[in-house]
Amino acid sequence: MSNRRTTGEAFAPIDLTLEHVDPLANRTEQAASVIRRAILTGRLRPGQPLVESDIAAVLGMSKTPIREALKTLVGSGLVVLSPYRGASVRAMDIAAATAVYDMRLLLEPEGVRRSVRNGGDLGPARRSLDLATAAGAAGDTAEMSLHNRDFHRALYMACGNPILIRTLDDLKDQAALVTVSGWRSTGGTCDEADEHEGILAAAAAGDANRAGQLLAAHISGFINRVLPALDGQVDPAGPAAADRTH
């Protein structure tokens, strides 16, 4: 993997910590976890170069686990690799962002419907939502975002289809890149706690169709708020419009 540095936009020095990683994980898994968290919380910005030697120095590792970690993140869509410019945080353009959210609208509500029908444990979703609410009240939008993603994952984990879970996991990470860019474009986050409470209440009541409908509306609401700020407008025939037919 190339170690070249890119030029252009000025980025803050890479600031990473092993504080939140599993101490029993191997070095590659630890590095991937740290870099993923930094990307998902916006500490590593879209387009920011990921120089192996810099990351290795900050984390106190050799370059080998960093190189393997970056390959893993390329596979999940968070990092891109150029033969001329090396690795960098993926910058989501409007086409990619629309495609990611189109797939979420197609797959995630169905994952939640199946989980509710399967009687999935809603305890983890409740805990994640409470943690997200507390983080939001404390002004920690990075932690709020992470707990919100955990909330969404907890709702589809019992869908019974491991391929669907893996696909949604990858989409969840890529959607986070859109979220990071969207927050910068719209000037902040939107309070989604009430929408999440409604989805969870429907799931707790065993109403699979209602939970799926509320989730689809929730995702569509984000599309309508954020994608226009990224590119000026959303195609009226695109995923947001398609969702209104559900």
Salt bridges, closest charged atoms under 4 A:
GLU9 OE2 - ARG45 NH2 2.91
ASP15 OD2 - ARG43 NH2 3.68
GLU52 OE1 - ARG67 NH2 3.22
ASP54 OD2 - ARG5 NH1 2.98
GLU68 OE2 - LYS71 NZ 3.43
GLU108 OE1 - ARG104 NE 2.83
GLU108 OE2 - HIS152 ND1 2.80
GLU110 OE1 - ARG113 NH1 3.42
GLU110 OE2 - ARG114 NE 2.99
ASP130 OD1 - ARG126 NH2 2.86
GLU143 OE2 - ARG37 NH2 2.17
GLU143 OE1 - HIS147 NE2 3.57
ASP169 OD1 - ARG153 NE 2.78
ASP173 OD2 - ARG36 NE 3.38
ASP173 OD1 - LYS172 NZ 3.97
GLU192 OE2 - ARG225 NH2 2.94
GLU195 OE1 - HIS218 ND1 2.46
GLU197 OE2 - ARG126 NH2 2.74
